[in-house]
Amino acid sequence: ANVRLRGMCGNGFGNLQAEEVTVMPVWTMATIGQGVQQPYTKVYYTKSVPTPGPLFGRRIGHSTVHQADAGTEIIAVFGGGLALSIDAYAFKLAPADLWCFDIHDYVWVSSKTGGSGPGPRMFHVAFAVANTSFAVYGGTDQRNEVFHATNDLWLFTFTDVASCSGNWADLTAVAEPPLPALYGHTTIMFGGHQLIYSGGDSTAHCCVSDLLFSIDIGGNGSVSWHSLSFGPAGPPLGRRFHTMTRN
């Protein structure tokens, strides 16, 4: 049996001149094995250059989320930073723009959004709320060349996935987040709930170690936060820019 896993991989910091408008190639990872429960026998990558059209430059610290509707499947990419150099850890915020990549036609589409939306940010998280909506939480807006964390929650709802059109809604005031402003945190869907773990804050001590929350966003825009406890061993060391997966 063939098992195909699709993913999107950026180019890290990209070229020295980060402001140069360059198409970001998309890589598809395919795994061939005996089934989901069996070890993979082969892993390979395929590089695809998007069809000529609007250009999406190289980014770092952006977010991606899968959305699908009426036969159209896209990867929505929001925010991030632009590299200033590959010789130093230096970058600046990219515009607070939203781009959609059609995973079947290999075409980038710049979003047409309505209303005000989240400001520029990077190292935030984004997660699907439904097939045609996703949320963005936290991140850093890098004020005065330092990591200044944000604590706002936004929902984007597509009116048309194919044209990347939709509207932003600020959900921060619906239920004020009970956790500190974060950047470099992670999120994962587990047990029907969206979990958010650890990350960096705006203080000098870097990271929050004992932070694990779940968030649920209803179809009517309702928001519910819950603090989760750790077992007897306690939480791992605080961290940022990490990854999280289900076992």
C-alpha positions as CSV (number, residue, x, y, z in Angstrom):
1,A,0.0,0.0,0.0
2,N,1.2,3.5,-0.7
3,V,1.0,6.2,2.0
4,R,1.5,9.8,0.9
5,L,2.1,12.6,3.3
6,R,2.1,16.1,1.9
7,G,4.1,18.9,3.6
8,M,5.5,22.3,2.8
9,C,9.1,23.2,3.4
10,G,10.5,26.7,3.1
11,N,14.1,27.7,2.4
12,G,15.1,28.9,5.8
13,F,16.7,32.4,5.5
14,G,16.9,32.1,1.7
15,N,19.2,34.5,-0.2
16,L,21.4,37.2,1.3
17,Q,19.1,39.8,-0.1
18,A,15.9,38.8,1.6
19,E,13.9,41.7,0.1
20,E,14.4,40.2,-3.4
21,V,11.1,38.8,-4.5
22,T,11.7,35.1,-5.2
23,V,9.3,32.2,-5.7
24,M,9.4,29.8,-2.8
25,P,9.6,26.2,-4.1
26,V,7.3,23.7,-2.5
27,W,8.5,20.3,-1.5
28,T,6.2,17.2,-1.3
29,M,7.3,14.4,1.0
30,A,6.0,11.0,0.0
31,T,6.4,7.8,2.0
32,I,6.0,4.3,0.6
33,G,5.4,1.5,3.0
34,Q,3.1,-1.4,3.9
35,G,0.5,0.9,5.6
36,V,0.2,3.5,8.3
37,Q,1.2,1.1,11.1
38,Q,4.2,-0.4,9.2
39,P,7.7,1.0,9.0
40,Y,8.3,3.1,5.9
41,T,10.5,1.4,3.2
42,K,11.2,4.6,1.2
43,V,11.1,8.3,1.7
44,Y,11.7,10.8,-1.0
45,Y,11.1,14.5,-1.8
46,T,9.8,16.1,-5.0
47,K,10.5,19.8,-5.7
48,S,7.7,21.7,-7.4
49,V,8.0,25.3,-8.7
50,P,4.7,27.1,-8.5
51,T,2.9,28.2,-11.7
52,P,3.9,31.8,-12.7
53,G,1.7,34.3,-11.0
54,P,1.8,36.3,-7.8
55,L,5.0,35.7,-6.0
56,F,5.4,34.7,-2.3
57,G,8.9,35.6,-0.9
58,R,10.9,33.5,1.5
59,R,9.9,33.6,5.1
60,I,10.9,32.5,8.6
61,G,8.6,32.1,11.6
62,H,5.4,32.0,9.5
63,S,2.4,29.7,10.0
64,T,0.7,27.2,7.7
65,V,-2.6,25.5,7.9
66,H,-4.6,23.2,5.6
67,Q,-8.0,24.2,4.4
68,A,-10.4,22.5,1.9
69,D,-13.8,23.2,0.4
70,A,-15.7,22.1,-2.7
71,G,-12.8,20.1,-4.2
72,T,-10.2,22.9,-3.5
73,E,-7.4,22.2,-1.1
74,I,-5.0,24.9,-0.1
75,I,-2.2,25.6,2.4
76,A,-2.8,29.0,4.0
77,V,0.4,30.8,5.0
78,F,0.3,33.8,7.3
79,G,2.9,36.4,8.5
80,G,6.5,35.6,9.3
81,G,9.8,37.4,9.0
82,L,12.1,38.4,6.2
83,A,15.8,37.5,6.6
84,L,18.3,40.4,6.4
85,S,21.3,38.1,6.3
86,I,22.3,34.5,6.5
87,D,25.5,35.4,8.3
88,A,23.7,36.6,11.4
89,Y,20.4,35.9,13.2
90,A,18.9,39.1,11.8
91,F,15.5,39.6,10.3
92,K,12.5,41.9,10.2
93,L,8.8,41.4,10.1
94,A,7.1,40.6,6.9
95,P,3.7,42.2,6.1
96,A,0.7,40.8,7.9
97,D,-0.4,39.1,4.7
98,L,-2.2,35.9,4.0
99,W,-1.3,33.7,1.0
100,C,-2.9,30.5,-0.2
101,F,-1.2,27.7,-2.1
102,D,-3.3,25.4,-4.2
103,I,-1.8,22.0,-3.6
104,H,-3.3,20.5,-6.8
105,D,-2.6,23.3,-9.3
106,Y,0.6,24.6,-7.6
107,V,-0.5,28.2,-7.7
108,W,0.0,31.0,-5.1
109,V,-3.0,33.4,-4.5
110,S,-2.8,36.5,-2.4
111,S,-5.7,36.8,0.0
112,K,-8.5,39.3,-0.4
113,T,-9.5,40.0,3.2
114,G,-12.2,42.1,4.7
115,G,-12.0,44.2,7.8
116,S,-9.0,44.7,10.1
117,G,-6.8,41.8,10.9
118,P,-3.9,40.8,13.1
119,G,-0.8,42.9,12.8
120,P,2.6,41.7,11.5
121,R,4.1,38.9,13.6
122,M,6.2,35.8,13.5
123,F,6.7,32.7,15.6
124,H,3.0,32.5,16.2
125,V,0.7,29.5,15.8
126,A,-2.2,28.9,13.4
127,F,-4.6,26.0,13.6
128,A,-7.7,24.9,11.7
129,V,-11.1,25.5,13.4
130,A,-13.1,24.0,10.5
131,N,-12.6,23.2,6.9
132,T,-12.9,26.8,5.9
133,S,-11.7,28.7,9.0
134,F,-8.5,28.9,11.1
135,A,-7.2,30.8,14.1
136,V,-4.0,32.7,14.8
137,Y,-2.7,33.1,18.3
138,G,0.3,34.9,19.8
139,G,3.7,35.5,18.2
140,T,6.2,38.4,18.4
141,D,5.9,41.8,16.7
142,Q,9.6,42.4,17.5
143,R,9.3,45.9,19.0
144,N,12.6,47.8,19.2
145,E,14.6,44.8,17.9
146,V,13.5,42.5,20.8
147,F,11.1,39.7,21.1
148,H,7.9,41.4,22.3
149,A,5.2,38.7,22.7
150,T,1.6,39.3,21.8
151,N,-1.5,37.7,23.4
152,D,-4.3,38.2,20.8
153,L,-6.5,35.6,19.2
154,W,-7.9,36.0,15.6
155,L,-10.2,33.9,13.5
156,F,-10.1,33.9,9.7
157,T,-13.2,32.6,7.9
158,F,-13.0,31.9,4.2
159,T,-15.9,33.1,2.0
160,D,-14.2,31.4,-1.0
161,V,-11.2,29.1,-0.5
162,A,-10.3,29.0,-4.2
163,S,-9.7,32.8,-4.4
164,C,-8.3,33.0,-0.8
165,S,-11.0,35.4,0.2
166,G,-12.4,35.9,3.7
167,N,-12.8,37.9,6.8
168,W,-10.8,38.4,10.0
169,A,-12.5,38.5,13.4
170,D,-10.8,39.5,16.7
171,L,-11.7,36.9,19.3
172,T,-9.4,38.2,22.1
173,A,-12.2,40.0,23.9
174,V,-14.6,37.1,23.6
175,A,-12.6,35.2,26.3
176,E,-9.4,36.9,27.3
177,P,-6.5,34.4,27.1
178,P,-5.6,33.3,30.6
179,L,-2.0,32.6,29.7
180,P,0.9,35.1,29.2
181,A,1.7,36.6,25.9
182,L,3.8,34.0,24.0
183,Y,6.0,33.5,20.9
184,G,7.7,30.3,19.7
185,H,5.1,28.1,21.3
186,T,3.5,25.0,19.8
187,T,0.0,23.8,19.2
188,I,-1.5,20.4,18.3
189,M,-5.0,18.9,18.1
190,F,-5.3,16.1,20.7
191,G,-8.5,14.4,22.0
192,G,-10.7,16.8,20.2
193,H,-9.0,19.9,21.8
194,Q,-6.4,22.3,20.5
195,L,-3.4,22.3,23.0
196,I,-0.9,25.1,23.4
197,Y,2.4,24.4,25.2
198,S,5.3,26.5,26.5
199,G,7.0,29.2,24.5
200,G,8.9,32.4,25.2
201,D,7.5,35.5,26.8
202,S,8.7,39.1,26.9
203,T,10.9,38.7,30.0
204,A,14.6,38.0,30.2
205,H,14.1,34.4,31.6
206,C,13.1,33.3,28.1
207,C,10.5,30.6,28.5
208,V,7.4,29.4,30.4
209,S,7.9,25.9,31.7
210,D,4.6,25.0,33.3
211,L,2.2,26.2,30.7
212,L,-0.3,23.8,29.0
213,F,-3.7,25.0,27.9
214,S,-6.5,23.8,25.7
215,I,-8.6,26.1,23.6
216,D,-11.9,25.4,21.9
217,I,-13.5,27.7,19.3
218,G,-17.1,27.1,18.5
219,G,-18.9,27.6,15.2
220,N,-20.6,30.7,16.6
221,G,-17.3,32.3,17.6
222,S,-17.4,31.2,21.2
223,V,-14.0,30.7,22.9
224,S,-13.2,28.4,25.9
225,W,-9.8,28.2,27.6
226,H,-8.8,25.5,30.1
227,S,-5.6,25.1,32.1
228,L,-4.2,21.5,32.1
229,S,-2.1,20.0,34.8
230,F,1.0,17.8,34.6
231,G,1.6,14.4,36.1
232,P,3.8,13.7,39.2
233,A,7.0,14.1,37.2
234,G,6.0,17.7,36.5
235,P,6.6,19.7,33.3
236,P,9.7,19.5,31.1
237,L,12.0,22.5,30.9
238,G,10.5,25.6,29.3
239,R,11.3,26.0,25.7
240,R,10.6,27.9,22.5
241,F,10.8,27.2,18.8
242,H,10.2,23.5,19.5
243,T,7.8,21.0,17.9
244,M,5.1,18.8,19.3
245,T,3.4,15.7,18.0
246,R,1.0,13.0,19.1
247,N,2.2,9.6,20.3
